[in-house]
Amino acid sequence: MAPESSTQTDVERNAPSPSNPTFPSNAQHPAQTFAQQQQEQQQQPGFQQDPRSYGPPYAPYPQPAGTAATGANQQWAPPRVEEPKAWMITKLTLHGLNILSCIIGLGLTGALRSVQTLGLIALGACPIFVVAIIWSIAEILTRFGRKWKAGIHPGAHVAVSLLIWLGAAVVGGLESTLSSYYSSFDYLDEDCEYDPDVRRYVCTSSDKVSSKRALFVALSVFTCLVWLWHFILFVGACIDTQKRNAAMRKPVTMVFGGPGYWVPGAQGFQQMPQYYGPPQGQSIPMQHWAPPPTEGGNGKEPMTMAQPAAQRYA
């Protein structure tokens, strides 16, 4: 006779299953809203981590005294490009020479205004001298107000100097060309009248134009000097603008208010809680088949039929 404990265990373990499988009902669950799904996910029990394994999650950087109070008031300022002292002195010298050249040029223009054709050409240089002298004075006053540290923005120097040296190049080139052919304008000094006795024109020289030749040549020279000064200032302003733009493109690291950092917690594997949402759609029923009970046997197979409780202890 087999032991009772093993027989009872085998009976419960190998209980026969019905030969015809049962299928679940085809009833569909009502559709759930997104809020209901989120509520069910929160209500489902997940993995609970030991609070002692978290560690300190956040800690601020050490800050010097007074930084926390003034950190919110910090404003970003563009980087300042250091200007070489030699270049600053050179620019001030060029502006001084430009002022001197413009003053002399304006005086020569006033002396040549009475000359007929050449006087009109001389008056064409007057606006160039006025603009150039005003710009140089503005640059010197700006540096004086800033304690000789910085002047007007180099981008403005590029624009104004470009206009001045282009205008001076046109007017100065025209004046230089007329100065080389000044002897052909001697007829302007002659005052001719027709004499009926001799039946020809009699001309007398007044020497009004020939005496102004030296002044006209001097005017063309100072106009070309204004072109030279502002061309040098234009090239230097282009270089300063390029340096300023390059400094603006450099990455600047700024720290406001002392950002924090994360401190590593306790060592070891920490499993994150997992939440499983409700199943989407209808599940497919599965069929479970059980082998039919065996008949006969040699008496050593486990019992497959349930016995009444009274027969177990007979």
Residue pairs with C-beta under 8 A, 6 or more apart in sequence:
4 312
4 313
7 302
7 303
7 312
8 312
10 302
10 303
11 303
11 305
11 306
11 307
14 302
14 303
14 304
15 306
16 290
16 293
16 304
16 305
16 306
17 288
17 290
18 290
19 290
19 292
21 287
21 288
21 289
23 285
23 287
24 285
28 282
32 40
32 278
37 277
37 278
40 277
40 278
41 275
41 276
41 277
42 275
44 275
44 276
46 273
46 274
46 275
47 271
47 272
47 273
47 274
48 273
49 270
49 271
49 273
52 266
53 265
53 266
53 268
53 270
54 265
54 266
55 263
55 264
55 265
55 266
56 263
56 265
57 262
57 263
57 265
58 260
58 261
58 262
58 263
59 260
59 261
59 263
60 258
60 259
60 260
61 258
61 259
61 260
61 261
62 258
63 71
63 258
67 257
67 258
68 257
68 258
71 256
71 257
71 258
72 256
72 257
74 256
76 252
76 254
78 247
78 248
79 247
79 248
79 250
79 252
80 150
81 240
81 243
81 244
81 247
83 150
83 240
87 236
88 148
90 236
91 139
91 151
91 233
91 236
92 140
92 143
94 229
94 232
94 233
95 136
95 139
95 140
95 229
95 233
96 136
96 140
97 225
97 229
98 132
98 133
98 136
98 226
98 229
98 230
99 133
99 136
99 137
101 222
101 225
101 226
101 229
102 129
102 130
102 132
102 133
102 136
102 226
103 133
104 218
104 222
105 125
105 129
105 219
105 222
105 223
105 226
106 126
106 129
106 130
106 133
108 122
108 215
108 218
108 219
108 222
109 122
109 123
109 125
109 126
109 129
109 219
111 212
111 215
112 118
112 119
112 122
112 212
112 215
112 216
112 219
113 119
113 122
113 123
114 208
115 122
115 188
115 208
115 209
115 212
115 216
116 188
116 209
117 185
117 188
118 178
118 185
118 209
118 212
118 216
121 171
121 174
121 175
121 178
122 175
122 216
122 219
124 171
124 174
125 168
125 171
125 172
125 175
125 219
125 223
127 167
128 164
128 167
128 168
128 171
128 223
128 226
129 226
131 160
131 163
131 164
132 164
132 168
132 226
132 230
135 160
135 161
135 164
138 152
139 151
139 152
139 157
142 151
142 152
143 149
143 150
143 151
151 157
154 237
154 238
154 240
154 241
154 244
155 237
155 241
157 233
157 234
157 236
157 237
157 240
158 234
158 237
158 238
158 241
161 230
161 231
161 233
161 234
161 237
162 234
164 226
164 227
164 230
165 226
165 227
165 230
165 231
165 234
168 223
168 224
168 226
168 227
168 230
169 227
171 223
172 220
172 223
172 224
172 226
172 227
175 216
175 219
175 220
175 223
176 220
176 224
178 216
178 220
179 213
179 216
179 217
179 220
182 213
182 216
182 217
185 209
186 209
186 210
188 208
188 209
189 205
189 206
189 207
189 208
189 209
189 210
190 203
190 204
190 205
190 206
191 203
191 204
191 205
191 206
192 201
192 202
192 203
192 204
193 201
193 202
193 203
194 200
194 201
194 202
195 201
195 202
293 304
293 305
294 301
294 304
